[in-house]
């Protein structure tokens, strides 16, 4: 759940839609929705892709 809440917060801070973030991270919009809702756990590769797109250090 914490990952999902943080994704929403960071995405909102950057004024990105779910669609835009998903496209830039090369994942489906539905998968991003599931991550934000805490229904799925991403692989380290997906976390890395999202981190790069939102320009966020992995330590946060």
N, CA, C and O atoms as CSV, one atom per row, in Angstrom:
chain,resi,resn,atom,element,x,y,z
A,1,UNK,N,N,0.815,-1.195,0.000
A,1,UNK,CA,C,0.000,0.000,0.000
A,1,UNK,C,C,0.858,1.257,0.000
A,1,UNK,O,O,0.530,2.233,-0.675
A,2,UNK,N,N,1.943,1.240,0.745
A,2,UNK,CA,C,2.797,2.423,0.835
A,2,UNK,C,C,3.351,2.796,-0.540
A,2,UNK,O,O,3.395,3.973,-0.897
A,3,UNK,N,N,3.768,1.805,-1.298
A,3,UNK,CA,C,4.286,2.073,-2.638
A,3,UNK,C,C,3.206,2.745,-3.487
A,3,UNK,O,O,3.481,3.727,-4.176
A,4,UNK,N,N,2.009,2.231,-3.441
A,4,UNK,CA,C,0.919,2.800,-4.226
A,4,UNK,C,C,0.630,4.241,-3.857
A,4,UNK,O,O,0.465,5.089,-4.733
A,5,UNK,N,N,0.569,4.520,-2.564
A,5,UNK,CA,C,0.319,5.902,-2.109
A,5,UNK,C,C,1.450,6.829,-2.538
A,5,UNK,O,O,1.211,7.965,-2.947
A,6,UNK,N,N,2.677,6.338,-2.441
A,6,UNK,CA,C,3.819,7.155,-2.859
A,6,UNK,C,C,3.801,7.405,-4.364
A,6,UNK,O,O,4.132,8.501,-4.815
A,7,UNK,N,N,3.420,6.403,-5.135
A,7,UNK,CA,C,3.316,6.591,-6.583
A,7,UNK,C,C,2.307,7.681,-6.922
A,7,UNK,O,O,2.578,8.555,-7.746
A,8,UNK,N,N,1.148,7.623,-6.285
A,8,UNK,CA,C,0.110,8.630,-6.526
A,8,UNK,C,C,0.634,10.016,-6.149
A,8,UNK,O,O,0.474,10.970,-6.912
A,9,UNK,N,N,1.252,10.129,-4.990
A,9,UNK,CA,C,1.758,11.421,-4.514
A,9,UNK,C,C,2.805,11.984,-5.472
A,9,UNK,O,O,2.740,13.152,-5.854
A,10,UNK,N,N,3.760,11.156,-5.854
A,10,UNK,CA,C,4.827,11.618,-6.741
A,10,UNK,C,C,4.297,11.954,-8.129
A,10,UNK,O,O,4.720,12.935,-8.742
A,11,UNK,N,N,3.383,11.146,-8.615
A,11,UNK,CA,C,2.781,11.406,-9.928
A,11,UNK,C,C,2.005,12.719,-9.896
A,11,UNK,O,O,2.108,13.527,-10.818
A,12,UNK,N,N,1.233,12.929,-8.842
A,12,UNK,CA,C,0.463,14.172,-8.696
A,12,UNK,C,C,1.380,15.387,-8.580
A,12,UNK,O,O,1.091,16.435,-9.157
A,13,UNK,N,N,2.471,15.258,-7.845
A,13,UNK,CA,C,3.424,16.363,-7.708
A,13,UNK,C,C,3.988,16.777,-9.062
A,13,UNK,O,O,4.296,17.946,-9.294
A,14,UNK,N,N,4.114,15.811,-9.937
A,14,UNK,CA,C,4.660,16.081,-11.270
A,14,UNK,C,C,3.562,16.370,-12.291
A,14,UNK,O,O,3.821,16.533,-13.484
A,15,UNK,N,N,2.341,16.429,-11.791
A,15,UNK,CA,C,1.167,16.724,-12.626
A,15,UNK,C,C,1.073,15.789,-13.824
A,15,UNK,O,O,0.817,16.216,-14.950
A,16,UNK,N,N,1.287,14.506,-13.557
A,16,UNK,CA,C,1.198,13.487,-14.606
A,16,UNK,C,C,-0.082,12.691,-14.421
A,16,UNK,O,O,-0.516,12.442,-13.296
A,17,UNK,N,N,-0.671,12.303,-15.517
A,17,UNK,CA,C,-1.810,11.390,-15.455
A,17,UNK,C,C,-1.281,9.965,-15.342
A,17,UNK,O,O,-0.108,9.699,-15.606
A,18,UNK,N,N,-2.159,9.063,-14.949
A,18,UNK,CA,C,-1.769,7.654,-14.928
A,18,UNK,C,C,-1.370,7.205,-16.324
A,18,UNK,O,O,-0.400,6.465,-16.493
A,19,UNK,N,N,-2.106,7.646,-17.302
A,19,UNK,CA,C,-1.828,7.253,-18.690
A,19,UNK,C,C,-0.438,7.703,-19.123
A,19,UNK,O,O,0.303,6.940,-19.743
A,20,UNK,N,N,-0.084,8.953,-18.793
A,20,UNK,CA,C,1.220,9.479,-19.187
A,20,UNK,C,C,2.351,8.733,-18.491
A,20,UNK,O,O,3.340,8.371,-19.129
A,21,UNK,N,N,2.213,8.504,-17.193
A,21,UNK,CA,C,3.256,7.791,-16.458
A,21,UNK,C,C,3.402,6.368,-16.976
A,21,UNK,O,O,4.516,5.887,-17.185
A,22,UNK,N,N,2.287,5.703,-17.180
A,22,UNK,CA,C,2.330,4.324,-17.674
A,22,UNK,C,C,3.013,4.256,-19.038
A,22,UNK,O,O,3.846,3.381,-19.277
A,23,UNK,N,N,2.664,5.166,-19.917
A,23,UNK,CA,C,3.262,5.164,-21.256
A,23,UNK,C,C,4.765,5.394,-21.184
A,23,UNK,O,O,5.536,4.689,-21.834
A,24,UNK,N,N,5.181,6.381,-20.395
A,24,UNK,CA,C,6.616,6.691,-20.293
A,24,UNK,C,C,7.395,5.576,-19.605
A,24,UNK,O,O,8.573,5.373,-19.898
A,25,UNK,N,N,6.748,4.850,-18.691
A,25,UNK,CA,C,7.418,3.752,-17.984
A,25,UNK,C,C,7.280,2.431,-18.739
A,25,UNK,O,O,7.797,1.402,-18.305
A,26,UNK,N,N,6.581,2.472,-19.867
A,26,UNK,CA,C,6.388,1.292,-20.717
A,26,UNK,C,C,5.660,0.164,-19.981
A,26,UNK,O,O,6.035,-1.004,-20.074
A,27,UNK,N,N,4.604,0.548,-19.245
A,27,UNK,CA,C,3.731,-0.426,-18.598
A,27,UNK,C,C,2.294,-0.060,-18.963
A,27,UNK,O,O,2.037,1.045,-19.439
A,28,UNK,N,N,1.374,-0.969,-18.745
A,28,UNK,CA,C,-0.012,-0.670,-19.088
A,28,UNK,C,C,-0.643,0.236,-18.029
A,28,UNK,O,O,-0.248,0.243,-16.863
A,29,UNK,N,N,-1.612,0.976,-18.474
A,29,UNK,CA,C,-2.355,1.859,-17.576
A,29,UNK,C,C,-3.034,1.044,-16.483
A,29,UNK,O,O,-3.038,1.453,-15.322
A,30,UNK,N,N,-3.600,-0.085,-16.831
A,30,UNK,CA,C,-4.279,-0.936,-15.845
A,30,UNK,C,C,-3.304,-1.491,-14.807
A,30,UNK,O,O,-3.642,-1.615,-13.629
A,31,UNK,N,N,-2.113,-1.817,-15.247
A,31,UNK,CA,C,-1.102,-2.311,-14.304
A,31,UNK,C,C,-0.727,-1.196,-13.322
A,31,UNK,O,O,-0.601,-1.443,-12.123
A,32,UNK,N,N,-0.549,0.026,-13.825
A,32,UNK,CA,C,-0.245,1.155,-12.947
A,32,UNK,C,C,-1.388,1.389,-11.962
A,32,UNK,O,O,-1.143,1.662,-10.787
A,33,UNK,N,N,-2.621,1.287,-12.426
A,33,UNK,CA,C,-3.779,1.421,-11.534
A,33,UNK,C,C,-3.699,0.390,-10.413
A,33,UNK,O,O,-3.948,0.712,-9.251
A,34,UNK,N,N,-3.354,-0.841,-10.758
A,34,UNK,CA,C,-3.246,-1.909,-9.760
A,34,UNK,C,C,-2.121,-1.640,-8.768
A,34,UNK,O,O,-2.256,-1.926,-7.579
A,35,UNK,N,N,-1.022,-1.095,-9.252
A,35,UNK,CA,C,0.090,-0.754,-8.358
A,35,UNK,C,C,-0.334,0.334,-7.383
A,35,UNK,O,O,-0.086,0.233,-6.182
A,36,UNK,N,N,-0.975,1.374,-7.905
A,36,UNK,CA,C,-1.396,2.483,-7.050
A,36,UNK,C,C,-2.454,2.058,-6.037
A,36,UNK,O,O,-2.527,2.612,-4.939
A,37,UNK,N,N,-3.264,1.085,-6.403
A,37,UNK,CA,C,-4.310,0.590,-5.499
A,37,UNK,C,C,-3.761,-0.432,-4.506
A,37,UNK,O,O,-4.474,-0.857,-3.597
A,38,UNK,N,N,-2.502,-0.827,-4.674
A,38,UNK,CA,C,-1.902,-1.806,-3.776
A,38,UNK,C,C,-2.321,-3.236,-4.069
A,38,UNK,O,O,-2.162,-4.117,-3.224
A,39,UNK,N,N,-2.851,-3.471,-5.255
A,39,UNK,CA,C,-3.313,-4.808,-5.623
A,39,UNK,C,C,-2.213,-5.673,-6.233
A,39,UNK,O,O,-2.330,-6.898,-6.273
A,40,UNK,N,N,-1.155,-5.037,-6.705
A,40,UNK,CA,C,-0.040,-5.762,-7.314
A,40,UNK,C,C,1.266,-5.253,-6.739
A,40,UNK,O,O,1.354,-4.119,-6.270
A,41,UNK,N,N,2.273,-6.099,-6.779
A,41,UNK,CA,C,3.625,-5.746,-6.361
A,41,UNK,C,C,4.515,-5.739,-7.603
A,41,UNK,O,O,4.572,-6.738,-8.320
A,42,UNK,N,N,5.202,-4.643,-7.867
A,42,UNK,CA,C,6.021,-4.556,-9.076
A,42,UNK,C,C,7.349,-5.285,-8.935
A,42,UNK,O,O,7.862,-5.487,-7.835
A,43,UNK,N,N,7.881,-5.668,-10.075
A,43,UNK,CA,C,9.236,-6.224,-10.086
A,43,UNK,C,C,10.214,-5.072,-9.891
A,43,UNK,O,O,9.836,-3.906,-10.005
A,44,UNK,N,N,11.450,-5.393,-9.602
A,44,UNK,CA,C,12.471,-4.359,-9.437
A,44,UNK,C,C,12.665,-3.599,-10.747
A,44,UNK,O,O,12.994,-2.413,-10.735
A,45,UNK,N,N,12.464,-4.277,-11.874
A,45,UNK,CA,C,12.588,-3.604,-13.170
A,45,UNK,C,C,11.523,-2.530,-13.335
A,45,UNK,O,O,11.813,-1.436,-13.820
A,46,UNK,N,N,10.304,-2.830,-12.941
A,46,UNK,CA,C,9.217,-1.855,-13.046
A,46,UNK,C,C,9.463,-0.696,-12.087
A,46,UNK,O,O,9.243,0.461,-12.445
A,47,UNK,N,N,9.913,-0.994,-10.881
A,47,UNK,CA,C,10.233,0.071,-9.918
A,47,UNK,C,C,11.296,0.989,-10.512
A,47,UNK,O,O,11.199,2.210,-10.399
A,48,UNK,N,N,12.293,0.410,-11.136
A,48,UNK,CA,C,13.360,1.196,-11.751
A,48,UNK,C,C,12.817,2.062,-12.874
A,48,UNK,O,O,13.166,3.239,-12.967
A,49,UNK,N,N,11.971,1.503,-13.727
A,49,UNK,CA,C,11.374,2.261,-14.830
A,49,UNK,C,C,10.576,3.446,-14.278
A,49,UNK,O,O,10.713,4.568,-14.764
A,50,UNK,N,N,9.757,3.199,-13.279
A,50,UNK,CA,C,8.941,4.265,-12.689
A,50,UNK,C,C,9.827,5.326,-12.041
A,50,UNK,O,O,9.577,6.523,-12.181
A,51,UNK,N,N,10.847,4.888,-11.342
A,51,UNK,CA,C,11.762,5.806,-10.670
A,51,UNK,C,C,12.438,6.730,-11.676
A,51,UNK,O,O,12.564,7.930,-11.432
A,52,UNK,N,N,12.866,6.183,-12.790
A,52,UNK,CA,C,13.532,6.990,-13.816
A,52,UNK,C,C,12.556,8.012,-14.384
A,52,UNK,O,O,12.908,9.180,-14.547
A,53,UNK,N,N,11.352,7.591,-14.683
A,53,UNK,CA,C,10.357,8.496,-15.283
A,53,UNK,C,C,9.997,9.636,-14.328
A,53,UNK,O,O,9.883,10.785,-14.753
A,54,UNK,N,N,9.819,9.331,-13.063
A,54,UNK,CA,C,9.427,10.383,-12.123
A,54,UNK,C,C,10.640,11.058,-11.466
A,54,UNK,O,O,10.498,11.935,-10.613
A,55,UNK,N,N,11.837,10.622,-11.890
A,55,UNK,CA,C,13.084,11.231,-11.431
A,55,UNK,C,C,13.169,11.218,-9.897
A,55,UNK,O,O,13.373,12.253,-9.263
A,56,UNK,N,N,13.011,10.050,-9.336
A,56,UNK,CA,C,13.004,9.895,-7.875
A,56,UNK,C,C,14.080,8.889,-7.474
A,56,UNK,O,O,14.142,7.795,-8.036
A,57,UNK,N,N,14.927,9.246,-6.509
A,57,UNK,CA,C,15.913,8.277,-6.012
A,57,UNK,C,C,15.236,7.041,-5.428
A,57,UNK,O,O,14.135,7.132,-4.884
A,58,UNK,N,N,15.874,5.917,-5.537
A,58,UNK,CA,C,15.322,4.663,-5.039
A,58,UNK,C,C,15.223,4.638,-3.518
A,58,UNK,O,O,14.442,3.859,-2.972
A,59,UNK,N,N,15.979,5.454,-2.834
A,59,UNK,CA,C,16.020,5.439,-1.375
A,59,UNK,C,C,14.813,6.090,-0.721
A,59,UNK,O,O,14.658,5.960,0.494
A,60,UNK,N,N,13.966,6.768,-1.439
A,60,UNK,CA,C,12.822,7.459,-0.842
A,60,UNK,C,C,11.617,6.595,-0.783
A,60,UNK,O,O,10.568,7.031,-0.307
